[in-house]
Amino acid sequence: MKTRITELFGIKHPIIQGGMHHVGYAKLAAAVSNAGGLGIITALTQPNAKALASEIDRCHDLTDQPFGVNLTFLPSLKKADYPALIDVIIKGKVGIVETAGNNPQPWLPALQDAGIRVIHKCTSVRHALKAQSIGCDAVSVDGFECAGHPGEDDVPNFILLPRAADELTIPFVASGGMADGRSLVAALALGADGINMGTRFVATRQAPVHPNVKQAIVDATELDTRLIMRPLRNTERVLTNPAVERLLDKEQALGSQISFDDIVEEVAGVYPRVMQEGQTDSGAWSCGMVAGLIDDIPDVSDLIDRIMAQAKQIIDQRFGGLLAS
């Protein structure tokens, strides 16, 4: 399948594995890229630039196909050394960077002078237009269904994607609720040039996370996610568990008086315990509503082949049959 995204990134299928904390390692990224999609390493999961350089080298050893690196620009107590991270990305001959969080404009010249394509994650049309105006090559439009941070507008993809198609001139992919060939065809019909999948790729054999995490996603339904940190205007969609419900009780009790310190036990330092040790009830971790569409843990290549075969069948048979009648 050829779209503006496959042409831009030099990939076979318009399927991207978005950056995910403590999930986006070389093993998964290379598997996605080898299967014809675009795999993404998550820079901030690495402890420092030297470690990221090693992970990039490892990915090159595992695949000769294009892959990218996610750079999320967020304020934190321990600020990331972004100049050093960008330096190793350039020296590591990475062709694509997925940016997220704050405005990436200060970092674009260095990346694009090195010939790197930049795709920025956005949760609204206005943010997508801003990314386009500062020179991003593409955007990922994240609907309200998505795992992680869906923004504060609460617009689902059935509205957000055609609105983005009406406004944007650069290519964009749909993120949030994407799991199979139906998702891909729907996204294309709504104006996107491909899809970005996160939660679906966590539940694959190559995802470097504990089996408990994969099984929790398989066992979940579309009703099992919660929105946390809304009072802090840092909304995150997570899989429900006792820690999440405890956090929500705090939010309800404290209302507008709540602070990050009140919920630090449920959110700080959680990902290593969840993703590596399998303590899925130890705190809040990102998961999309798409969990309701996930019922197996396939090999990455089998998953992508299945998506593309289903998409082709829908386009050739279902749509063709509808038009013929």
C-alpha positions as CSV (number, residue, x, y, z in Angstrom):
1,M,0.0,0.0,0.0
2,K,1.4,3.4,-1.0
3,T,0.4,6.6,0.9
4,R,2.1,9.9,1.6
5,I,3.5,8.4,4.8
6,T,5.0,5.3,3.2
7,E,6.6,7.6,0.6
8,L,7.9,10.1,3.2
9,F,9.5,7.5,5.5
10,G,10.4,4.9,2.9
11,I,8.4,2.1,4.5
12,K,6.2,-0.7,2.9
13,H,3.1,-0.4,5.1
14,P,1.5,2.8,6.6
15,I,1.8,1.5,10.1
16,I,3.9,3.2,12.8
17,Q,4.8,1.9,16.3
18,G,4.7,5.0,18.4
19,G,7.2,5.7,21.1
20,M,6.3,4.2,24.5
21,H,8.0,4.5,27.8
22,H,9.8,1.3,28.9
23,V,8.4,-0.4,25.8
24,G,10.1,1.3,22.8
25,Y,13.4,-0.6,22.8
26,A,15.4,-1.8,19.8
27,K,13.9,-5.3,19.9
28,L,10.3,-4.1,19.2
29,A,11.3,-1.3,16.9
30,A,13.4,-3.6,14.7
31,A,10.6,-6.2,14.6
32,V,8.1,-3.6,13.4
33,S,10.5,-2.2,10.8
34,N,11.5,-5.6,9.5
35,A,7.7,-6.3,9.1
36,G,7.4,-3.3,6.8
37,G,6.2,-0.7,9.3
38,L,8.1,2.0,11.2
39,G,9.5,1.0,14.6
40,I,10.3,3.7,17.1
41,I,12.9,3.7,20.0
42,T,11.9,5.8,23.0
43,A,14.8,8.1,23.9
44,L,13.8,9.1,27.4
45,T,13.5,5.4,28.5
46,Q,17.2,5.3,28.2
47,P,19.2,6.7,31.2
48,N,21.4,8.9,29.1
49,A,22.7,9.7,25.6
50,K,25.4,7.0,25.7
51,A,22.8,4.4,26.4
52,L,20.5,5.7,23.6
53,A,23.5,5.5,21.2
54,S,23.9,1.9,22.2
55,E,20.2,1.1,21.6
56,I,20.4,2.8,18.2
57,D,23.4,0.7,17.3
58,R,21.5,-2.4,18.5
59,C,18.6,-1.5,16.3
60,H,20.8,-1.1,13.3
61,D,22.2,-4.6,14.0
62,L,18.7,-6.0,14.0
63,T,17.3,-4.3,10.9
64,D,18.4,-2.6,7.7
65,Q,15.0,-0.9,7.4
66,P,14.1,2.7,8.4
67,F,13.4,3.2,12.1
68,G,12.9,6.3,14.3
69,V,13.5,7.7,17.7
70,N,10.9,9.3,20.0
71,L,11.9,12.5,21.7
72,T,9.4,13.8,24.2
73,F,9.9,17.3,25.4
74,L,8.6,17.7,28.9
75,P,9.5,19.6,32.0
76,S,10.8,17.4,34.8
77,L,12.8,17.5,38.0
78,K,15.7,15.8,36.2
79,K,15.9,17.6,32.8
80,A,16.9,15.4,29.9
81,D,20.1,16.4,28.1
82,Y,18.4,17.0,24.8
83,P,21.4,18.4,22.9
84,A,23.3,15.2,23.7
85,L,20.3,13.0,22.8
86,I,20.0,14.8,19.4
87,D,23.7,14.5,18.8
88,V,23.6,10.7,19.2
89,I,20.5,10.5,17.0
90,I,22.3,12.4,14.2
91,K,25.5,10.4,14.6
92,G,23.6,7.2,14.8
93,K,22.1,7.9,11.3
94,V,18.5,7.7,12.4
95,G,16.3,9.0,9.6
96,I,13.1,9.8,11.5
97,V,12.3,11.4,14.8
98,E,8.9,11.4,16.5
99,T,8.5,14.4,18.8
100,A,5.9,14.8,21.5
101,G,5.1,17.0,24.4
102,N,6.2,20.6,24.2
103,N,6.8,22.6,21.0
104,P,9.8,21.0,19.2
105,Q,10.7,24.1,17.2
106,P,14.0,24.9,19.0
107,W,15.3,21.4,18.0
108,L,14.0,21.2,14.5
109,P,16.9,23.0,12.7
110,A,19.5,20.5,14.0
111,L,17.4,17.5,13.1
112,Q,16.4,18.7,9.7
113,D,19.8,20.0,8.8
114,A,20.9,16.4,9.3
115,G,18.2,15.2,6.8
116,I,16.0,13.8,9.6
117,R,12.2,13.7,9.0
118,V,10.2,14.9,12.0
119,I,6.7,13.7,12.9
120,H,5.1,15.4,15.8
121,K,2.3,14.0,18.0
122,C,-0.7,16.3,18.4
123,T,-4.1,16.0,20.2
124,S,-5.9,18.8,18.4
125,V,-6.1,20.4,15.0
126,R,-4.7,23.7,16.3
127,H,-1.6,21.9,17.6
128,A,-1.3,20.0,14.3
129,L,-1.4,23.3,12.4
130,K,1.2,24.7,14.6
131,A,3.5,21.7,14.0
132,Q,2.9,22.2,10.2
133,S,3.7,25.9,10.5
134,I,7.1,25.4,12.2
135,G,8.2,22.9,9.6
136,C,7.4,19.4,10.8
137,D,7.2,16.9,8.0
138,A,4.2,15.0,9.3
139,V,2.0,14.8,12.4
140,S,0.4,12.0,14.4
141,V,-3.2,13.0,15.3
142,D,-4.1,11.4,18.6
143,G,-7.8,11.1,19.3
144,F,-9.5,10.9,22.7
145,E,-9.4,7.1,22.6
146,C,-5.6,7.0,22.8
147,A,-3.4,5.7,25.6
148,G,-1.3,8.1,27.5
149,H,-2.1,11.8,27.2
150,P,-5.1,12.6,25.0
151,G,-5.1,16.3,25.6
152,E,-7.9,18.3,27.2
153,D,-10.4,18.7,24.3
154,D,-11.9,15.2,24.4
155,V,-12.4,14.9,20.6
156,P,-12.6,11.3,19.3
157,N,-11.0,10.3,16.0
158,F,-14.3,10.1,14.0
159,I,-14.4,13.9,14.3
160,L,-10.7,14.8,14.8
161,L,-9.3,13.0,11.7
162,P,-11.6,14.6,9.1
163,R,-11.1,17.9,10.8
164,A,-7.3,17.4,10.4
165,A,-7.7,16.4,6.8
166,D,-9.7,19.6,6.1
167,E,-6.9,21.7,7.6
168,L,-3.6,20.1,7.0
169,T,-1.4,19.9,3.9
170,I,1.3,17.7,5.4
171,P,0.8,13.9,5.8
172,F,-0.7,12.7,9.1
173,V,-1.4,9.4,10.8
174,A,-4.2,8.4,13.1
175,S,-3.4,7.4,16.6
176,G,-5.8,6.1,19.2
177,G,-8.1,3.1,18.7
178,M,-6.0,1.5,16.0
179,A,-5.7,-2.2,16.1
180,D,-6.5,-4.0,12.8
181,G,-7.2,-3.7,9.1
182,R,-10.6,-2.1,9.9
183,S,-8.8,0.6,11.8
184,L,-6.4,1.3,8.9
185,V,-9.2,1.4,6.3
186,A,-11.3,3.7,8.5
187,A,-8.3,6.0,9.1
188,L,-7.6,6.2,5.4
189,A,-11.3,6.9,4.7
190,L,-11.3,9.8,7.2
191,G,-8.3,11.4,5.5
192,A,-5.3,10.0,7.3
193,D,-2.2,8.6,5.5
194,G,-1.6,5.7,7.9
195,I,-2.0,4.6,11.5
196,N,0.1,4.8,14.7
197,M,-0.4,1.9,17.2
198,G,0.8,1.7,20.8
199,T,-1.2,-0.5,23.0
200,R,-1.7,-3.1,20.1
201,F,2.1,-3.4,19.8
202,V,2.5,-3.9,23.6
203,A,0.5,-7.1,23.2
204,T,3.0,-8.8,20.8
205,R,5.6,-11.4,21.3
206,Q,8.5,-9.0,20.6
207,A,7.3,-6.3,23.1
208,P,10.0,-6.3,25.8
209,V,7.6,-6.2,28.7
210,H,6.5,-8.7,31.3
211,P,3.9,-11.3,30.2
212,N,1.6,-10.0,32.9
213,V,1.3,-6.7,31.1
214,K,0.4,-8.3,27.8
215,Q,-2.2,-10.6,29.5
216,A,-3.7,-7.6,31.3
217,I,-4.3,-5.9,27.9
218,V,-5.8,-9.1,26.4
219,D,-8.1,-9.5,29.4
220,A,-9.2,-5.8,29.4
221,T,-12.3,-4.5,27.6
222,E,-13.0,-1.1,26.1
223,L,-14.6,-0.2,29.5
224,D,-11.4,-0.8,31.6
225,T,-9.5,2.4,31.1
226,R,-9.7,5.5,33.3
227,L,-8.7,9.2,32.8
228,I,-6.4,10.4,35.6
229,M,-4.9,13.8,36.5
230,R,-7.7,15.7,34.9
231,P,-7.7,18.3,37.7
232,L,-4.0,18.9,37.0
233,R,-4.8,19.4,33.3
234,N,-2.3,16.6,32.5
235,T,-4.9,14.0,31.6
236,E,-3.7,10.4,31.0
237,R,-5.6,7.4,29.9
238,V,-4.5,4.3,31.9
239,L,-5.7,0.8,32.6
240,T,-7.8,0.6,35.7
241,N,-6.4,-1.2,38.8
242,P,-6.6,-0.7,42.6
243,A,-3.9,2.0,42.5
244,V,-5.7,3.9,39.8
245,E,-9.0,3.7,41.6
246,R,-7.3,4.9,44.8
247,L,-5.9,7.8,42.8
248,L,-9.3,8.7,41.5
249,D,-10.7,8.6,45.0
250,K,-8.1,11.2,46.0
251,E,-9.0,13.4,43.0
252,Q,-12.6,13.3,44.0
253,A,-12.0,14.0,47.6
254,L,-9.4,16.8,47.1
255,G,-11.0,18.4,44.0
256,S,-9.2,21.5,42.8
257,Q,-6.9,21.4,45.8
258,I,-5.1,18.3,44.6
259,S,-1.4,18.5,43.8
260,F,1.0,16.1,42.2
261,D,2.5,15.3,45.6
262,D,-0.9,13.8,46.6
263,I,-0.7,11.1,43.9
264,V,3.0,10.6,43.6
265,E,2.7,7.1,45.1
266,E,0.5,6.0,42.3
267,V,2.4,7.6,39.4
268,A,6.1,8.1,40.2
269,G,8.5,5.4,39.2
270,V,5.7,3.0,38.3
271,Y,6.8,1.9,34.8
272,P,9.9,-0.3,35.7
273,R,7.8,-2.2,38.2
274,V,5.0,-2.7,35.8
275,M,6.8,-3.3,32.5
276,Q,9.8,-5.2,33.8
277,E,8.6,-6.9,36.9
278,G,4.9,-7.4,35.9
279,Q,3.4,-5.7,39.0
280,T,0.5,-4.5,36.9
281,D,-1.5,-3.3,40.0
282,S,1.4,-1.2,41.4
283,G,0.4,2.1,39.8
284,A,-1.0,3.9,36.8
285,W,0.2,2.9,33.4
286,S,-1.0,3.9,29.9
287,C,-3.4,1.8,28.0
288,G,-5.8,2.7,25.2
289,M,-9.5,1.9,24.9
290,V,-8.4,-0.2,21.9
291,A,-7.7,-3.0,24.5
292,G,-11.3,-4.0,23.9
293,L,-10.2,-5.1,20.3
294,I,-7.1,-7.0,21.4
295,D,-7.5,-10.7,22.2
296,D,-4.2,-12.3,21.3
297,I,-0.4,-11.8,21.6
298,P,0.9,-12.4,18.0
299,D,4.3,-12.1,16.4
300,V,4.8,-8.5,15.1
301,S,5.2,-9.7,11.5
302,D,2.0,-11.8,11.7
303,L,0.1,-8.9,13.2
304,I,1.2,-6.5,10.4
305,D,0.5,-9.0,7.7
306,R,-2.9,-9.7,9.2
307,I,-3.7,-6.0,9.3
308,M,-2.7,-5.4,5.7
309,A,-4.6,-8.5,4.5
310,Q,-7.8,-7.5,6.3
311,A,-7.5,-3.9,4.9
312,K,-7.1,-5.3,1.4
313,Q,-10.1,-7.6,1.8
314,I,-12.3,-4.7,3.0
315,I,-11.2,-2.4,0.2
316,D,-11.4,-5.1,-2.6
317,Q,-14.4,-7.1,-1.5
318,R,-16.6,-5.3,0.9
319,F,-16.3,-1.8,-0.6
320,G,-16.1,-3.2,-4.2
321,G,-19.2,-5.2,-3.5
322,L,-21.1,-2.2,-2.1
323,L,-20.2,-0.2,-5.2
324,A,-21.2,-3.0,-7.6
325,S,-24.6,-3.3,-6.1
